[in-house]
């Protein structure tokens, strides 16, 4: 049995995502929230991939409001 070492994260960003951005952040799910924010949830294989995701947000001018690592699903 192969273990999944990916870490799951939740990112809250300012504003609602335009549909064109959903493919950029796939396979993260995007949910528009009340109050004009969007919550992205998904997994990355390592810290380098997480930093890449954060650089993409920054490069697009998207404001990150919160980032948290979610508990492992098996925990």
GROMACS elastic network, one bead per residue, 0.5 to 0.9 nm:
[ bonds ]
;  ai    aj funct       b0    kb
    4     7     6  0.85901   500
    4    45     6  0.86749   500
    5    44     6  0.89462   500
    5    45     6  0.66896   500
    5    46     6  0.80764   500
    6    43     6  0.58564   500
    6    44     6  0.53754   500
    6    46     6  0.64591   500
    7    42     6  0.83221   500
    7    43     6  0.53144   500
    7    44     6  0.56696   500
    7    45     6  0.65339   500
    7    46     6  0.71389   500
    7    47     6  0.86534   500
    7    69     6  0.71471   500
    7    70     6  0.76228   500
    7    71     6  0.84419   500
    7    72     6  0.73367   500
    8    41     6  0.72963   500
    8    42     6  0.54618   500
    8    44     6  0.66114   500
    8    68     6  0.87195   500
    8    69     6  0.58986   500
    8    70     6  0.53534   500
    8    71     6  0.73199   500
    8    72     6  0.70903   500
    8    73     6  0.86514   500
    9    40     6  0.80237   500
    9    41     6  0.57346   500
    9    42     6  0.56503   500
    9    43     6  0.60371   500
    9    44     6  0.78909   500
    9    50     6  0.88926   500
    9    67     6  0.71325   500
    9    68     6  0.57122   500
    9    70     6  0.53141   500
    9    71     6  0.86979   500
   10    39     6  0.67264   500
   10    40     6  0.56006   500
   10    42     6  0.68189   500
   10    43     6  0.88594   500
   10    66     6  0.80035   500
   10    67     6  0.58289   500
   10    68     6  0.54326   500
   10    69     6  0.63849   500
   10    70     6  0.67608   500
   11    38     6  0.81912   500
   11    39     6  0.56711   500
   11    40     6  0.50623   500
   11    41     6  0.65103   500
   11    42     6  0.89140   500
   11    64     6  0.71733   500
   11    65     6  0.75772   500
   11    66     6  0.56677   500
   11    68     6  0.66097   500
   11    69     6  0.88299   500
   12    37     6  0.67064   500
   12    38     6  0.57284   500
   12    40     6  0.63519   500
   12    41     6  0.88985   500
   12    63     6  0.87872   500
   12    64     6  0.61944   500
   12    65     6  0.53966   500
   12    67     6  0.64546   500
   12    68     6  0.89233   500
   13    16     6  0.80166   500
   13    17     6  0.88390   500
   13    36     6  0.89601   500
   13    37     6  0.56493   500
   13    38     6  0.53390   500
   13    39     6  0.64268   500
   13    40     6  0.78690   500
   13    62     6  0.69232   500
   13    63     6  0.56311   500
   13    65     6  0.51905   500
   13    66     6  0.70009   500
   13    67     6  0.89067   500
   14    17     6  0.88818   500
   14    36     6  0.66364   500
   14    38     6  0.65375   500
   14    62     6  0.68759   500
   14    63     6  0.53453   500
   14    64     6  0.64587   500
   14    65     6  0.64594   500
   15    32     6  0.82433   500
   15    33     6  0.89915   500
   15    35     6  0.84862   500
   15    38     6  0.62060   500
   15    62     6  0.82329   500
   15    63     6  0.82430   500
   16    31     6  0.83896   500
   16    32     6  0.57309   500
   16    33     6  0.78999   500
   16    36     6  0.60330   500
   16    37     6  0.56174   500
   16    38     6  0.53028   500
   16    39     6  0.89565   500
   17    20     6  0.80020   500
   17    21     6  0.63810   500
   17    22     6  0.72625   500
   17    30     6  0.76484   500
   17    31     6  0.84976   500
   17    32     6  0.73721   500
   17    37     6  0.85390   500
   17    38     6  0.66554   500
   18    21     6  0.57546   500
   18    22     6  0.73238   500
   19    22     6  0.54397   500
   19    23     6  0.78196   500
   20    23     6  0.64393   500
   20    24     6  0.75839   500
   21    24     6  0.51831   500
   21    25     6  0.66297   500
   21    26     6  0.87850   500
   22    25     6  0.54589   500
   22    26     6  0.61470   500
   22    27     6  0.86028   500
   22    28     6  0.80910   500
   22    29     6  0.79348   500
   22    30     6  0.71456   500
   23    26     6  0.50729   500
   23    27     6  0.79375   500
   24    27     6  0.86847   500
   24    56     6  0.87969   500
   25    28     6  0.55916   500
   25    29     6  0.79636   500
   25    30     6  0.85977   500
   25    40     6  0.85014   500
   25    53     6  0.77584   500
   25    56     6  0.89544   500
   26    29     6  0.70188   500
   26    42     6  0.85350   500
   27    41     6  0.86827   500
   27    42     6  0.65795   500
   27    43     6  0.79531   500
   28    40     6  0.59363   500
   28    41     6  0.51786   500
   28    43     6  0.71119   500
   29    39     6  0.79559   500
   29    40     6  0.54068   500
   29    41     6  0.52182   500
   29    42     6  0.63524   500
   30    38     6  0.64954   500
   30    39     6  0.56400   500
   30    41     6  0.67086   500
   31    37     6  0.86017   500
   31    38     6  0.54914   500
   31    39     6  0.52327   500
   31    40     6  0.65660   500
   31    41     6  0.85693   500
   32    35     6  0.89975   500
   32    36     6  0.73352   500
   32    37     6  0.60872   500
   32    39     6  0.64717   500
   32    40     6  0.89605   500
   33    36     6  0.62241   500
   33    37     6  0.52890   500
   33    38     6  0.55126   500
   33    39     6  0.70368   500
   34    37     6  0.67165   500
   34    38     6  0.85961   500
   37    65     6  0.87707   500
   43    46     6  0.89545   500
   43    50     6  0.87762   500
   44    47     6  0.75579   500
   44    48     6  0.87709   500
   44    49     6  0.59598   500
   44    50     6  0.61812   500
   44    53     6  0.89961   500
   45    48     6  0.82992   500
   45    49     6  0.65481   500
   45    50     6  0.81549   500
   46    49     6  0.54894   500
   46    50     6  0.66406   500
   47    51     6  0.62461   500
   47    52     6  0.85596   500
   48    51     6  0.51362   500
   48    52     6  0.61804   500
   48    53     6  0.87041   500
   49    53     6  0.62493   500
   49    54     6  0.86940   500
   50    53     6  0.50832   500
   50    54     6  0.63155   500
   50    55     6  0.86808   500
   51    55     6  0.61134   500
   51    56     6  0.85791   500
   52    55     6  0.50506   500
   52    56     6  0.62280   500
   52    57     6  0.87424   500
   53    56     6  0.50919   500
   53    57     6  0.63983   500
   53    58     6  0.87401   500
   54    57     6  0.51003   500
   54    58     6  0.62151   500
   54    59     6  0.85566   500
   54    64     6  0.83808   500
   55    58     6  0.50143   500
   55    59     6  0.59376   500
   55    60     6  0.85065   500
   56    59     6  0.50726   500
   56    60     6  0.61915   500
   56    61     6  0.86806   500
   56    62     6  0.86159   500
   57    60     6  0.52405   500
   57    61     6  0.63610   500
   57    62     6  0.51397   500
   57    63     6  0.73125   500
   57    64     6  0.75627   500
   58    61     6  0.50837   500
   58    62     6  0.57585   500
   58    63     6  0.71247   500
   58    64     6  0.81227   500
   59    62     6  0.75828   500
   60    63     6  0.89429   500
   64    67     6  0.75212   500
   69    72     6  0.88914   500
   70    73     6  0.82984   500
   71    74     6  0.82576   500
   71    75     6  0.66816   500
   72    75     6  0.52483   500
